[in-house]
Amino acid sequence: MSGQTVAFVFARGGSKGLPGKNLRDLAGRPLLAHAIADARAAAGIDRVVVSTDDAAIADAARAWGAEVPFLRPPELASDAAPEWLAWQHALDALEGEGPDLARFVSVPATAPLRHPADIEAALARFDRGDVDVVLTVSEAHRNPWFNMVTLDDAGHAALVIPPRGRVERRQAAPAVWDVTTVCYVADPAFLRRAGGLFEGRVGAVVVPRERAVDIDTEFDLRVAESLYDSVKGIRGDG
């Protein structure tokens, strides 16, 4: 494949759910470092670049082996800013610097229990050539046809999607999947012209639920800590 494959870790400084999230410690390393290490260990990744607006995150990224060739503008690092725009900004920031991008990869810091093999599987799915973007999913344990509801103003519950017939157990409902933050792979040309993932042809790679823990709160971090040794099998101290 001509062109390079760049793995980006998008790590802004602000986080309301878990303050300082990207630099919080898990098993002796900040969450940011887990993402960098997984990306560096994945076959097919040529560079690992961190996009951040925060000087402390930039320093940590360099210390853990990533490049920080640009800083993200503050307007693309707010709670209201779509990450898609940060993805596009990263492409623009690297344009003309080295070989053209053949594959854009996002490796979020919020999924530290992923394996490098999960990134490699997403790359392999993308390389089949029939999709514009690949995301990772895990089996959902709630289903809008069976046990997910909306509440009206009076507090009355109704299924999110009323089934055509009676569904008496979750396994009989149509299968649904949770989108995870383990990895994304996209065609840079698609990323430049589109406004969101589902404007294109989307492929998916299934990741076990225990490797797809998404850290957004203190509770999520505690869950990741309890699973870390059994899922990753190692502890990093630098």
Protein Blocks (a to p, Z undefined) as FASTA:
>chain_A
ZZjddddddddfbdfklghklmpceehiafklmmmmmmmmpghiabdcdddfbfklmmmm
mmnopacfbccdfklmcfklcfklmmmmmmmmmgopajddfbdcdddfklmmbcfklmmm
mmmmmmnopafbdcdddddfbdfklmpccddfkopacdfbacfbdcfbfklpccdddddf
kbccddfklmmmmgbfklmccddddddfklmcccfbfklmmmmmmmmmmmnopaceZZ
